[in-house]
Amino acid sequence: MTLELGESPLRALTKASEANWTFVDPHIFGSVFQGIMDDDERHASGAHYTAREDIMSVVGPTIVEPWRERISAASTLSELQELLKDLSRFKVLDPACGSGNFLYVAFRELYKLETEVLCRAYEFASVKKGGKVSWTSGIRTTSFFGLDINPFAVELAKTTLNIAKKIAHEERKATVMELFEQNLLETDPSLPLDNLDENIVCADALFTEWPEVDAIVGNPPFLGMQKIREELGPDHLERLKDAFPTGGIVDLCAYWFRRAHDHLGPSGRAGLIATSGIRMGRAREVSLEYVVARGGAITDAVSSRLWPGEAALNVSIVNWIRGSVDHARLTIDGKTHRLDVVHPHLQLHADLSNAVGLESNRAGTIRGIMFGHSAFVVDDPVRSAVAADGCLRPIATGTDLLTGKCEANPDYCIWLHGSSDDSDAQRRSEAGATHLREFVKSHIEKKANDPKRPKHYQRWLERWWEPLDPRYDLVDDMASKSRIVVCSSPQSRPVFLFASTELVPTNTLQVFLYEDDYAFGVIQSSLHWAWTKAKGGRVRSDYRYTSKVWKSFPWPQEPTEADVAAVGQAAQALRATRRRLMDENGWSLRDLYRSAEVEGPHPLKDAQAALDAAVEAAYGKPADQEATEFLLELNLILAEDEAAGETIQGPGLPAGLDPKDPREFSTDCIEPPPLPEPDDKAWQGFALGETVAAEFDGTEFVGEVVDPGHYEEPLEPGCVRVYFPADDSWVDMAPDALSRREERARA
């Protein structure tokens, strides 16, 4: 079809053709593409702009490096000419191409490689003496393919590739002029523009035939399994289930790994960017484990990297080959490691996916109490009234323990645990029960009557005076102990500590029900922390302690009494070092551990190293064996022993040892200050909820003493706040202006 152009379009085209396109960065099209999408559309498609650094983390290992190895190995003109033929036949696909940035980078990099080969061929004497090298490129845009569901993105990608052809040619011309001081290039291939309608296609890559290619690169959409139904609809979800019978739905990007690997031919390569969840659980099983189990080998990977765009998440970058490799690279925290094999979990430690839960570890740890409503935590004057009833307890959160709040000024909660019913709760603390009834019960009633809400609100309504998850078993176990081991979860550093059982641990804490120093030492050890990092969950860059960590963690099996004592004493020394450094410097635990992160010696590092040495001796661990590899071997052996009916050593002190031996049992722990004395002035001698009378202009009004904290206005000094239901108002009144109902009745 021929289009007739008027004078204005022709002038614009002429001006564009005269511009120096080498200064145009087609990456801007990625920003244009993302910029025209509103938030809903971008979230629904999972589309995110990819920076050049991340693109090269894929294009480099998957496309450039294999070709560069071949180019470096070529030493004859015929080998170089064969390379040129192979380069011209090389095909690349981006199955989630967006505006075409991956294809653009891949095209330019291959064009540069071809330029390098042509220059080397030209330098051969036989060529310079009359032989001929054709500078016409064999790298064509028609060797590059893309798929995307967005029609505008498809048109942008076509434009991006045509611009890439122009820029690559200008770069080649500059290189040749610099090397040989003459323009050897016969023609400018950038015009006419290539028709890429058959190459860049608008289609859903998961349900479309892919062209035959040699390399697959890209950044598939990030859309978590919880969002697939919400953003793409139930029909799309059903299509996924039919096309990929994986036993469940996982992050959308995982399916691109599966599809890409199935499409690769022998020695074909692929590189994709995915959310870092690709390393874990079902997503890993569907993607990376699928690749490795079917003849794939990971060649280069970045375990986790913060995504630089709007998507506030961490990504993993994985390159692989359908075949085998002699070595591989894995980058963790910016440091690249050369390995024989990179496993699907993308970690340096052993793959613990086959670690077995041990029967001996079924108990011993539990998550803290979830209150479910902020009204359980109270301040004066309710706090004083509840304290007077003996129903006030200090609480501990992860942050409180790390910052020292638990020892200085903890928060306090209403504690009516064990009340048989609401009347019993009211009897134990009228002030506490009244407060919870007003705020917590009313909240639960609203939730329980909403048919869309979970049924646990209905169950909670039956015992509204207790926390949402009261952890009866935890409370019962704590009753017989003076201290427990706790850690914040999630946490970025291995900080375990003893906390007094006077503190109520919240669900921000993982609780270990041990009070001996030996158990503390093993839990605080670097061996246990290595297992936690490898086996636990992740919350961004922090590690979340899970039941799988504990149940599979093997304990020392044959420690001697001296081994146990050495661990206990090293644990005591570590905590003493902590306390000394904190007191000397006015630090919190968090401050202390941050101070130890700098390079160089540190007393805390020395104390931890001494503890680790004692724990490793108790295990009998070889010095040259990696921690998780050793623990995994021990785990599998112990699982076999348990299956055979043998008894193994579980967590805690070995049987037969004195649990009160001072070498393994000290008494230090994080303790709260004494409970605050009841503040009689807060209520000026009146009880919360007490009925009182006041006289206004000769008329008596009956009211109720209420918590001033429920209203925005501060309480007038020396007064008590009274609510008068007759006119739905409250007044701050001096105590001598009020009379008690009981006193009036006697009168």
C-alpha positions in Angstrom: 0.0 0.0 0.0 1.3 3.5 -1.0 0.6 6.4 1.3 0.6 9.9 -0.2 2.4 12.4 2.1 1.8 16.1 2.2 4.5 18.8 2.5 4.5 18.9 6.3 5.0 15.1 6.8 7.7 15.1 4.1 9.6 17.9 5.8 9.4 16.1 9.2 10.7 12.9 7.5 13.6 14.8 5.9 14.5 16.4 9.1 14.4 13.1 11.0 16.7 11.4 8.3 19.3 14.1 8.8 19.5 13.6 12.5 22.4 11.8 14.2 20.6 8.8 15.6 23.6 7.5 17.5 22.6 9.9 20.2 19.1 8.5 20.5 18.6 6.0 23.3 15.7 3.7 22.4 15.5 2.8 26.1 13.3 5.9 26.3 10.6 3.9 24.6 10.4 1.7 27.6 9.7 4.7 29.7 7.1 5.9 27.1 5.5 2.5 27.1 5.2 2.3 30.9 4.2 5.9 31.2 1.1 5.6 29.0 -0.2 2.8 31.1 -2.2 3.7 34.2 -1.5 1.9 37.5 -4.4 -0.5 37.0 -3.3 -1.5 33.6 0.4 -1.9 34.6 -0.6 -4.0 37.7 -2.9 -6.2 35.6 -0.2 -7.0 33.1 2.7 -7.1 35.6 4.7 -4.9 33.2 7.8 -3.2 34.5 10.6 -1.3 32.8 13.9 -3.1 32.7 17.2 -1.1 33.1 20.1 -1.7 30.8 22.2 -3.2 33.6 19.6 -5.9 34.2 19.2 -6.5 30.5 22.9 -7.1 30.1 22.7 -9.5 33.1 20.7 -11.7 30.7 22.0 -10.8 27.2 25.6 -11.0 28.3 25.7 -14.6 29.7 23.1 -16.0 27.3 24.1 -14.4 24.0 27.4 -12.4 24.1 29.7 -14.6 26.1 29.1 -17.9 24.2 29.8 -16.0 21.0 32.8 -14.3 22.4 34.3 -17.6 23.4 34.0 -18.8 19.8 35.4 -15.6 18.4 38.4 -15.8 20.8 39.0 -19.4 19.7 39.0 -18.7 16.0 42.5 -18.3 14.5 42.0 -18.7 10.8 40.2 -16.8 8.1 38.0 -19.8 7.3 37.0 -20.1 10.9 36.1 -16.4 11.0 34.1 -16.7 7.8 32.2 -19.7 9.3 31.5 -17.6 12.4 30.0 -14.9 10.2 27.7 -17.4 8.6 26.6 -18.7 12.0 26.0 -15.2 13.3 23.8 -14.4 10.4 21.7 -17.5 11.2 21.4 -16.8 14.9 17.8 -16.1 16.1 16.6 -14.5 19.3 13.2 -14.3 20.9 11.8 -12.2 23.7 8.4 -13.7 24.6 7.4 -10.7 26.8 9.1 -8.0 24.7 7.3 -4.8 25.8 8.8 -1.9 23.9 11.7 -4.1 22.6 14.6 -3.1 24.9 15.9 -6.7 25.2 15.8 -7.1 21.5 17.4 -3.8 20.9 20.3 -4.6 23.2 20.7 -8.1 21.8 20.7 -6.7 18.2 23.4 -4.1 19.0 25.6 -6.6 20.9 25.5 -9.2 18.1 26.2 -6.4 15.6 29.3 -5.4 17.6 30.4 -9.0 17.7 30.0 -9.2 13.9 32.0 -6.0 13.5 34.8 -7.5 15.6 34.9 -10.6 13.4 34.8 -8.5 10.2 37.7 -6.4 11.4 39.8 -9.4 12.3 39.0 -11.0 8.9 40.1 -7.8 7.2 43.4 -7.8 8.9 44.4 -11.1 7.4 47.2 -10.5 4.8 45.4 -12.5 2.1 42.5 -10.1 2.4 44.6 -6.9 2.4 46.4 -8.1 -0.7 43.3 -8.4 -2.8 40.9 -10.6 -1.0 37.5 -9.2 -0.2 35.5 -8.9 3.0 31.9 -8.0 2.6 31.0 -5.4 5.1 27.3 -5.9 4.4 25.9 -7.1 7.7 24.4 -10.6 8.1 22.7 -9.5 11.3 19.2 -8.7 10.4 16.2 -7.4 12.4 14.2 -10.3 10.9 16.2 -12.7 13.0 14.7 -11.2 16.1 11.3 -12.1 17.4 9.0 -10.8 20.1 5.6 -11.4 21.7 3.5 -9.1 23.8 -0.2 -8.8 24.7 -0.1 -5.0 24.4 -0.6 -3.8 20.7 1.1 -0.4 21.4 4.1 -2.1 22.9 4.4 -4.3 19.8 4.5 -1.3 17.5 7.1 0.4 19.7 9.2 -2.8 19.6 9.2 -2.7 15.8 10.3 0.9 15.8 13.0 0.2 18.4 14.5 -2.6 16.3 14.6 -0.4 13.2 16.4 2.3 15.2 18.8 -0.3 16.5 19.8 -1.2 12.9 20.6 2.5 12.2 22.6 3.0 15.4 24.5 -0.3 15.0 25.5 0.7 11.5 26.8 4.1 12.6 28.8 2.5 15.4 30.3 0.1 12.9 31.3 2.9 10.6 33.0 4.8 13.4 34.9 1.7 14.5 36.1 0.9 11.0 37.2 4.5 10.4 39.1 4.5 13.7 40.9 1.2 12.9 41.5 1.5 9.2 41.2 5.3 8.5 38.8 4.7 5.7 35.1 4.0 5.2 35.0 0.4 4.0 31.2 0.1 4.4 29.5 -0.1 1.1 25.9 0.9 1.9 23.7 2.1 4.8 21.3 -0.7 5.6 19.0 1.4 7.8 16.7 2.3 4.9 14.2 1.1 3.9 12.7 0.2 7.2 12.1 -3.5 7.8 8.6 -4.8 7.9 8.6 -6.7 11.2 4.9 -7.6 11.3 5.8 -11.3 11.2 8.4 -11.0 13.8 6.9 -8.9 16.6 3.4 -10.2 17.2 0.6 -9.2 19.6 -0.3 -12.4 21.4 -0.3 -14.0 24.8 3.1 -15.9 24.9 1.8 -18.6 27.3 -0.8 -19.8 24.8 0.9 -19.0 21.5 3.3 -21.0 19.2 6.8 -19.6 19.5 9.2 -19.3 16.5 12.2 -21.6 16.4 15.1 -19.6 17.8 18.6 -20.2 19.4 18.2 -17.9 22.4 15.3 -16.7 24.5 15.7 -13.6 26.7 13.3 -11.3 28.5 11.6 -10.1 31.6 8.3 -11.9 32.0 5.5 -10.0 33.9 5.6 -10.0 37.7 2.2 -11.1 39.0 1.9 -13.1 42.2 -0.4 -16.1 42.4 -2.8 -14.1 44.6 -3.2 -11.4 41.9 -3.6 -13.6 38.8 -7.3 -14.2 39.4 -7.9 -10.6 40.5 -6.0 -8.9 37.7 -6.4 -11.4 34.8 -9.7 -13.0 35.6 -10.9 -16.6 36.3 -10.9 -17.6 32.7 -7.1 -16.8 32.4 -6.6 -18.8 35.6 -8.4 -21.8 34.1 -6.3 -21.6 30.9 -3.2 -21.6 33.0 -4.3 -24.7 34.9 -5.1 -26.5 31.6 -1.9 -25.5 29.8 0.4 -26.1 32.8 -0.8 -29.0 35.0 1.5 -28.1 37.9 -0.8 -28.9 40.8 -1.4 -25.3 41.6 -1.0 -21.7 40.5 2.3 -19.9 41.2 3.8 -16.5 40.3 3.0 -15.8 36.6 6.7 -15.4 35.6 7.4 -19.0 36.6 5.5 -20.3 33.6 7.8 -18.5 31.2 10.8 -20.6 32.5 8.9 -23.8 31.9 7.7 -22.7 28.4 11.2 -21.4 27.4 13.0 -24.5 28.4 10.5 -26.8 26.6 11.1 -24.7 23.5 14.9 -24.7 23.5 16.7 -27.1 21.2 20.0 -28.9 22.2 22.6 -26.3 23.4 19.9 -23.6 23.2 20.2 -20.9 25.8 17.8 -18.7 27.8 17.9 -15.9 30.3 15.0 -14.5 32.2 14.3 -12.1 35.0 11.8 -13.1 37.7 10.7 -12.2 41.2 13.1 -13.6 43.8 10.3 -16.0 44.9 11.4 -18.1 41.9 14.0 -19.6 44.3 11.5 -20.9 46.8 8.7 -23.4 47.2 6.2 -24.2 44.5 7.5 -21.4 42.2 11.0 -23.0 42.2 9.5 -26.4 41.6 7.5 -25.3 38.6 10.4 -23.3 37.1 14.1 -23.8 38.0 13.7 -27.4 39.3 11.7 -28.2 36.2 14.6 -26.8 34.0 17.3 -28.7 35.8 15.4 -31.9 35.9 15.0 -31.8 32.1 18.5 -31.4 31.0 19.1 -27.8 31.8 22.1 -26.3 33.6 22.2 -22.8 35.2 25.1 -21.0 33.7 24.9 -17.6 35.4 22.5 -16.3 38.0 21.9 -13.4 40.4 20.3 -14.8 43.5 18.5 -11.5 44.5 18.8 -7.9 43.5 16.6 -4.9 44.4 14.5 -4.0 41.4 15.3 -0.4 40.5 12.0 0.6 39.0 8.6 1.3 40.5 8.1 -2.3 41.4 9.3 -2.4 45.1 10.6 -6.0 45.1 13.6 -8.1 44.7 14.3 -10.0 41.5 16.4 -13.0 40.5 18.2 -13.3 37.2 18.7 -16.8 35.8 20.6 -17.8 32.6 20.7 -21.5 31.5 21.5 -23.9 28.7 19.8 -27.0 27.5 22.9 -29.0 28.0 25.8 -29.1 30.4 28.5 -26.7 31.5 31.9 -27.0 33.1 31.4 -24.2 35.5 28.8 -21.6 36.5 28.6 -18.2 38.2 26.3 -17.1 41.1 26.1 -13.6 42.4 25.0 -13.0 45.9 25.0 -9.5 47.6 27.1 -8.1 44.8 29.8 -10.8 45.0 30.2 -13.3 42.2 31.2 -16.9 43.0 32.5 -19.4 40.5 31.0 -22.8 41.1 30.8 -26.2 39.6 27.0 -26.2 39.8 24.4 -23.6 40.6 21.4 -25.2 42.2 17.8 -24.1 41.7 17.6 -22.4 45.1 20.3 -20.0 43.9 22.3 -20.1 47.1 25.8 -21.0 48.1 24.6 -23.4 50.8 23.3 -26.9 50.2 19.9 -27.2 48.8 17.7 -28.1 51.8 14.5 -28.8 49.9 14.9 -32.5 50.8 15.6 -32.0 54.5 13.3 -34.1 56.6 11.2 -33.0 59.6 12.3 -34.9 62.6 9.9 -36.4 65.2 12.2 -35.4 68.0 11.7 -31.7 67.0 7.9 -31.6 66.9 7.7 -29.3 70.0 10.0 -26.7 71.4 9.2 -23.5 69.5 6.1 -21.5 68.8 5.1 -18.1 67.5 4.0 -15.5 70.2 0.6 -14.3 71.0 -1.5 -12.3 68.4 -3.7 -9.8 70.2 -5.7 -8.9 67.1 -6.7 -5.4 68.4 -4.7 -2.5 69.7 -7.1 -1.9 72.6 -5.5 -4.8 74.6 -2.5 -2.5 75.1 -3.5 0.3 77.6 -2.2 3.4 79.1 -3.3 5.3 82.2 -5.9 5.7 83.6 -7.1 2.2 82.4 -3.7 0.8 83.1 -3.7 1.8 86.7 -7.1 0.4 87.3 -6.3 -2.9 85.6 -3.0 -3.1 87.5 -4.9 -2.7 90.8 -6.9 -5.7 89.8 -3.8 -7.8 89.1 -4.7 -8.2 85.5 -1.9 -6.2 83.8 1.1 -7.7 82.0 4.1 -6.2 80.2 4.4 -7.2 76.6 7.4 -7.9 74.4 7.7 -7.3 70.6 10.7 -7.8 68.4 11.4 -4.1 68.2 10.9 -3.6 71.9 13.6 -6.2 72.7 16.1 -4.9 70.2 15.7 -1.3 71.3 15.6 -1.9 75.1 12.0 -0.8 75.6 11.1 -4.0 77.4 13.6 -3.2 80.2 12.9 0.6 80.4 9.3 1.3 79.7 7.4 -1.6 78.3 3.9 -1.4 77.0 1.2 -3.2 79.1 -1.7 -5.3 78.2 -5.0 -6.3 79.8 -4.4 -10.0 80.7 -7.6 -11.9 81.5 -6.2 -15.2 80.3 -8.1 -18.1 81.9 -11.4 -16.4 82.5 -14.1 -18.9 82.1 -16.6 -16.5 80.6 -17.4 -12.8 80.2 -18.8 -12.5 83.7 -15.6 -14.1 85.2 -13.6 -11.6 83.1 -15.7 -8.8 84.5 -15.3 -10.1 88.1 -11.5 -10.3 87.7 -11.2 -6.7 86.4 -14.2 -4.5 85.9 -12.0 -1.8 84.4 -10.3 -4.2 82.0 -13.4 -6.0 80.9 -15.3 -2.8 80.4 -12.5 -1.4 78.2 -12.3 -4.5 76.1 -16.1 -4.8 75.7 -16.3 -1.2 74.4 -13.5 -1.5 71.9 -12.6 -5.1 71.2 -16.0 -6.8 71.4 -17.7 -4.1 69.3 -15.0 -4.5 66.7 -15.4 -8.3 66.7 -19.2 -8.1 66.4 -18.9 -6.0 63.3 -16.5 -8.5 61.7 -18.4 -11.6 62.8 -21.6 -10.3 61.3 -20.0 -9.7 57.9 -20.5 -12.8 55.8 -17.3 -12.1 53.8 -15.2 -12.2 56.9 -13.4 -15.4 58.1 -15.2 -17.6 60.7 -12.5 -17.0 63.3 -14.2 -13.7 64.2 -17.2 -15.7 65.2 -15.1 -18.0 67.4 -13.3 -15.0 68.8 -16.6 -13.4 69.8 -17.2 -16.2 72.2 -14.1 -15.2 74.2 -13.7 -11.5 73.3 -11.7 -10.7 76.5 -8.8 -12.8 75.2 -6.4 -12.2 72.3 -7.3 -13.4 68.8 -4.7 -16.1 69.0 -4.2 -16.7 72.8 -1.6 -19.5 72.4 -2.9 -21.4 75.4 -0.1 -24.0 75.0 2.6 -21.3 75.0 1.1 -19.7 78.2 0.9 -23.1 79.9 4.5 -24.0 79.0 5.8 -20.6 80.1 4.2 -21.0 83.5 6.8 -23.6 84.6 9.8 -21.5 83.4 11.6 -18.4 84.6 12.9 -17.4 81.1 12.6 -18.4 77.5 14.7 -17.9 74.4 13.2 -15.5 71.8 14.1 -13.9 68.6 12.4 -11.2 66.4 10.9 -12.7 63.3 11.7 -11.6 60.7 15.1 -10.4 61.5 18.3 -9.5 59.5 20.8 -10.5 62.1 21.2 -13.6 64.4 20.0 -12.0 67.7 18.6 -14.6 70.1 18.1 -13.7 73.8 16.6 -14.8 77.0 13.4 -13.0 78.1 11.6 -13.2 81.4 8.4 -15.2 81.4 6.8 -12.2 83.0 6.8 -10.6 79.5 4.0 -11.6 77.2 5.6 -12.4 73.8 3.7 -11.1 70.8 3.5 -12.7 67.4 6.5 -10.6 66.3 8.6 -13.1 68.3 9.6 -16.7 67.8 9.6 -18.4 71.2 11.9 -21.3 72.1 10.8 -23.0 75.3 14.2 -23.6 76.8 15.9 -21.9 79.8 19.3 -23.7 79.8 22.4 -22.1 78.4 23.3 -25.1 76.3 20.1 -24.8 74.3 20.6 -21.1 74.0 24.1 -21.6 72.7 23.1 -24.0 69.9 20.2 -21.7 68.9 22.5 -18.6 68.9 25.2 -20.4 66.9 26.2 -19.7 63.4 25.3 -23.2 62.4 21.6 -22.6 63.5 21.6 -19.2 61.7 22.9 -20.8 58.5 20.1 -23.3 58.6 17.6 -20.6 59.4 18.7 -18.5 56.4 18.7 -21.5 54.1 15.4 -23.1 55.2 13.3 -20.2 56.5 11.2 -17.7 54.7 12.1 -14.2 53.5 10.5 -10.9 54.0 12.4 -8.6 51.6 16.0 -8.8 53.0 15.1 -10.3 56.4 14.7 -13.9 57.4 11.5 -15.3 58.9 11.8 -18.2 61.3 9.3 -21.0 60.4 8.3 -24.3 61.8 10.2 -26.0 58.9 13.5 -24.5 60.2 13.0 -26.0 63.7 11.5 -29.3 62.7 14.4 -30.2 60.4 17.3 -28.7 62.3 19.4 -31.6 63.7 20.9 -31.2 67.2 24.3 -32.6 68.4 23.9 -36.3 68.9 26.8 -37.4 71.1 28.0 -34.3 73.0 30.1 -35.1 76.1 29.3 -33.4 79.4 32.4 -31.2 78.8 31.0 -30.3 75.4 27.7 -29.2 76.9 29.4 -27.2 79.6 31.6 -25.5 77.1 28.7 -24.4 75.0 26.8 -23.2 78.0 29.7 -21.2 79.3 30.4 -19.7 75.9 26.7 -18.7 75.7 27.0 -17.0 79.1 30.1 -15.2 78.0 28.5 -14.0 74.8 25.5 -12.5 76.7 27.9 -10.9 79.2 29.8 -9.3 76.4 26.6 -8.0 75.0 25.6 -6.5 78.3 29.0 -5.0 79.0 29.2 -3.3 75.6 25.7 -2.0 75.8 26.2 -0.5 79.2 29.5 1.0 78.3 28.3 2.7 75.2 24.6 3.3 76.0 23.6 1.0 73.1 20.6 -1.1 72.5 21.0 -4.6 71.1 20.3 -3.3 67.7 23.0 -0.6 68.1 25.4 -3.2 69.3 24.9 -5.6 66.4 25.2 -2.7 63.9 28.5 -1.7 65.4 29.8 -5.2 64.8 29.0 -5.1 61.1 32.0 -2.9 60.3 35.2 -4.6 59.2 37.8 -5.4 61.7 37.9 -6.9 65.2 35.1 -6.6 67.6 34.5 -8.1 71.1 31.1 -9.4 70.0 32.6 -11.1 67.0 35.1 -12.8 69.2 32.4 -14.0 71.6 30.3 -15.4 68.8 33.4 -17.1 67.3 34.1 -18.8 70.7 30.5 -20.0 70.9 30.6 -21.3 67.4 33.8 -23.2 68.1 32.2 -24.8 71.1 29.0 -25.7 69.2 30.9 -27.2 66.3 32.9 -29.3 68.7 29.7 -30.6 70.3 28.5 -31.6 66.8 31.9 -33.1 65.7 31.7 -31.0 62.5 34.7 -31.2 60.2 36.4 -27.8 59.9 36.5 -27.9 56.1 32.8 -28.8 55.5 30.2 -26.2 54.7 27.7 -25.7 57.5 24.4 -26.5 55.7 26.0 -29.4 53.9 27.1 -31.0 57.2 23.7 -30.3 58.8 21.8 -31.8 55.8 23.8 -35.0 56.0 23.1 -35.2 59.7 19.4 -34.5 59.2 19.0 -37.3 56.6 20.9 -39.8 58.8 18.7 -39.0 61.8 15.6 -39.2 59.7 16.6 -42.8 58.7 17.3 -43.6 62.3 13.9 -42.4 63.4 12.3 -44.3 60.6 14.0 -47.5 61.9 12.6 -46.9 65.3 15.7 -45.6 66.9 15.7 -42.7 69.5 17.8 -39.7 68.5 18.9 -36.6 70.5 16.4 -33.8 70.1 16.6 -30.2 71.2 17.7 -29.1 74.6 20.0 -30.6 77.3 20.9 -34.3 76.6 19.2 -36.7 79.0 21.1 -37.4 82.2 22.6 -34.0 82.7 21.8 -31.8 85.7 19.4 -29.1 84.3 20.5 -26.8 87.1 24.3 -27.2 86.7 25.5 -23.6 86.8 27.8 -24.3 83.8 24.6 -24.7 81.7 22.1 -22.8 83.7 22.4 -19.1 84.6 19.5 -16.7 85.4 20.2 -13.6 83.3 17.4 -12.4 81.0 15.6 -9.4 79.7 13.3 -8.4 82.6 10.6 -5.7 82.7 10.6 -3.1 85.5 8.2 -3.6 88.4 4.6 -3.0 87.5 3.6 0.6 88.0 1.9 1.4 91.3 -1.8 2.1 90.9 -2.3 5.8 90.3 -5.2 6.7 92.7 -5.1 10.3 91.4 -6.0 9.1 87.9 -9.5 8.4 89.1 -9.5 10.6 92.2 -10.8 7.7 94.3 -13.5 6.6 91.9 -13.6 3.3 89.9 -13.9 3.1 86.2 -17.6 2.6 85.3 -18.8 3.7 88.8 -22.2 5.4 88.9 -22.1 8.9 90.4 -24.4 11.9 90.7 -23.9 15.6 90.3 -26.1 18.6 90.8 -26.6 21.3 88.2 -28.8 24.3 88.9 -30.7 22.3 91.6 -31.3 19.3 89.4 -29.5 16.0 90.0 -28.0 14.1 87.1 -26.7 10.5 87.2 -23.6 9.6 85.2 -20.8 7.1 84.9 -17.0 7.5 85.4 -15.4 7.0 82.0 -11.9 6.7 80.6 -10.8 10.2 79.4 -8.5 8.5 76.9 -11.6 7.8 74.7 -12.0 11.5 74.0 -9.8 13.9 72.2 -9.8 16.5 75.0 -7.2 16.2 77.8 -8.5 15.6 81.3 -8.7 18.7 83.5 -6.1 18.4 86.3 -7.5 17.1 89.6 -10.8 16.1 87.9 -12.6 12.9 86.9 -14.5 12.6 83.6 -18.2 11.7 83.9 -20.5 10.7 81.1 -24.2 11.7 81.5 -26.4 9.6 79.2 -29.5 11.8 79.7 -28.0 14.4 77.4 -25.2 12.3 75.9 -22.5 14.6 77.2 -19.4 14.3 79.4 -17.9 16.8 81.9 -14.7 16.9 83.8 -15.6 17.4 87.5 -13.9 17.9 90.8 -14.3 14.8 93.0 -16.0 16.8 95.8 -18.8 17.8 93.4 -19.7 14.1 92.9 -21.5 11.7 95.2 -21.5 7.9 94.9 -24.7 6.1 94.3 -24.0 3.8 97.3 -23.6 6.9 99.6 -26.9 8.4 98.3 -28.7 5.1 98.9 -27.5 5.0 102.5 -28.5 8.6 103.0 
